[in-house]
């Protein structure tokens, strides 16, 4: 095991590390301590300042975004308290999406075959009219298609079909999502 740390190579550029450091300070000083029901525009402004491409997205001040420049979110998106967007490889969220409290969208993992556990991963994509319920984990490379619902405390490791309610670990479709004509 001696010398193992010598083999480790951080995959992130110096610019990425500095950007995340500066963002961390901005998050702590200017984003995190804003009132939850107020300053949604201010939080969007800060994210856009760091390269996020977002529409009328509302984020609770406790939402953690690993790298704002890797985030895309559409209109009428609601991201609730204590959500972690670990977007090393990018997260794309379409329109009319709810990500409920304590959920994690994680685009990165580690290669277990590599003795140095090299970083690996892929982007997460969430379609239109999706609800990710409370305390859900979404893993790297997952696409949650339009109109899907992911039940509370589920873990998503593979793509989920459109218009289905999916639950469990791993999440699986259990029935169609029926929508009232209204």
C-alpha positions in Angstrom: 0.0 0.0 0.0 2.9 2.3 0.4 3.1 4.8 -2.5 -0.5 4.4 -3.4 -1.2 8.1 -2.9 1.5 8.8 -5.5 -0.6 7.0 -8.1 -3.7 9.1 -7.4 -4.4 11.8 -10.0 -7.1 14.4 -9.3 -9.2 14.6 -12.5 -10.2 18.2 -11.9 -8.4 21.1 -13.4 -6.9 23.9 -11.3 -9.6 26.2 -12.8 -12.3 23.8 -11.6 -10.9 23.6 -8.1 -10.6 27.4 -7.8 -14.1 27.8 -9.2 -15.5 25.4 -6.7 -13.6 27.1 -3.9 -15.0 30.5 -4.8 -18.5 29.1 -5.3 -18.2 27.5 -1.8 -17.6 30.9 -0.2 -20.4 32.5 -2.2 -22.7 29.7 -1.3 -21.9 30.1 2.5 -21.9 33.9 2.6 -24.6 34.9 0.0 -26.7 31.9 -1.0 -27.1 29.6 2.1 -28.3 32.2 4.6 -31.0 33.9 2.5 -34.6 33.5 3.8 -36.3 30.4 2.2 -39.4 32.1 0.8 -37.6 35.2 -0.3 -34.6 35.9 -2.5 -35.3 33.1 -5.1 -34.2 35.5 -7.8 -31.0 36.3 -5.9 -30.1 32.6 -5.6 -30.8 32.2 -9.4 -28.6 35.2 -10.1 -25.7 33.8 -8.1 -26.0 30.4 -9.9 -26.1 32.1 -13.3 -23.1 34.2 -12.3 -21.3 30.9 -11.9 -22.5 29.6 -15.3 -25.7 27.8 -14.5 -28.2 27.8 -17.3 -31.5 28.0 -15.5 -35.0 29.4 -16.1 -37.6 30.1 -13.4 -36.1 27.6 -11.1 -36.7 27.9 -7.4 -34.0 26.5 -5.0 -34.2 26.3 -1.3 -31.2 28.0 0.3 -30.0 24.7 1.7 -29.6 23.2 -1.8 -26.0 22.3 -2.5 -24.7 22.5 -6.0 -21.3 21.1 -6.6 -20.5 23.0 -9.8 -23.1 25.6 -10.9 -21.5 25.7 -14.4 -22.6 22.1 -14.9 -26.3 22.7 -14.1 -29.1 23.2 -16.6 -32.7 23.6 -15.4 -35.8 24.8 -17.1 -38.9 26.7 -16.0 -41.2 25.9 -13.1 -38.6 23.8 -11.4 -38.7 23.4 -7.6 -35.7 22.1 -5.7 -36.5 21.6 -2.0 -34.4 21.7 1.1 -31.3 19.7 1.6 -31.1 18.5 -2.0 -27.6 17.8 -3.1 -26.8 18.2 -6.8 -23.5 16.5 -7.1 -23.1 17.5 -10.8 -19.5 16.6 -11.6 -20.6 15.4 -15.0 -23.7 17.6 -15.4 -27.3 17.6 -14.5 -30.1 18.6 -16.9 -33.6 19.2 -15.5 -36.4 20.0 -18.0 -39.6 22.0 -17.2 -42.2 21.5 -14.4 -40.0 19.3 -12.2 -40.1 18.9 -8.4 -37.1 17.4 -6.6 -38.2 16.9 -3.0 -36.3 17.4 0.2 -33.2 15.3 1.2 -32.8 13.9 -2.3 -29.4 13.4 -4.0 -28.6 13.6 -7.7 -25.1 12.1 -8.0 -23.4 12.1 -11.4 -20.0 10.6 -10.2 -18.7 7.4 -8.7 -15.4 5.6 -8.5 -14.1 2.7 -10.6 -13.8 -0.2 -8.3 -11.5 -2.0 -10.7 -8.9 0.8 -10.5 -6.6 0.5 -7.5 -6.7 4.3 -7.1 -10.5 4.3 -7.4 -10.4 6.7 -10.4 -13.4 9.0 -10.9 -16.1 7.9 -13.3 -19.6 9.0 -14.1 -22.1 10.4 -16.5 -24.7 13.2 -16.7 -28.2 12.9 -15.2 -31.2 14.0 -17.2 -34.7 14.6 -15.9 -37.6 15.1 -18.3 -40.6 17.3 -18.2 -43.3 17.0 -15.5 -41.3 14.7 -13.2 -41.6 14.4 -9.5 -38.6 13.0 -7.5 -40.1 12.5 -4.1 -38.4 12.8 -0.7 -35.0 11.2 0.1 -34.4 9.7 -3.4 -30.9 8.8 -4.7 -30.4 9.2 -8.5 -27.1 7.7 -9.7 -24.8 8.5 -12.6 -26.0 8.3 -16.1 -29.7 8.0 -15.3 -32.5 9.5 -17.4 -35.8 9.9 -15.8 -38.2 10.4 -18.7 -41.2 12.7 -19.0 -44.1 12.5 -16.5 -42.4 9.9 -14.3 -42.7 9.9 -10.5 -40.0 8.4 -8.3 -41.4 7.3 -4.9 -39.9 8.4 -1.6 -36.7 6.7 -0.5 -36.2 5.0 -3.8 -32.8 4.6 -5.4 -32.5 5.0 -9.2 -29.6 3.3 -11.0 -31.1 2.8 -14.4 -33.3 4.9 -16.7 -37.0 5.2 -15.8 -39.8 5.1 -18.4 -42.1 8.0 -19.2 -45.4 8.2 -17.5 -44.8 5.6 -14.8 -44.7 5.6 -11.1 -41.5 4.0 -9.9 -40.5 2.9 -6.5 -37.9 0.8 -4.6 -34.2 0.1 -4.5 -33.6 -0.2 -7.3 -36.5 1.8 -8.6 -38.9 -0.1 -10.8 -42.2 0.9 -12.5 -45.2 -0.2 -10.6 -48.0 1.4 -12.5 -49.0 4.1 -15.0 -49.2 7.7 -13.8 -52.7 8.7 -14.4 -53.3 12.5 -14.9 -56.7 14.1 -14.4 -57.9 16.1 -17.4 -58.7 18.7 -14.9 
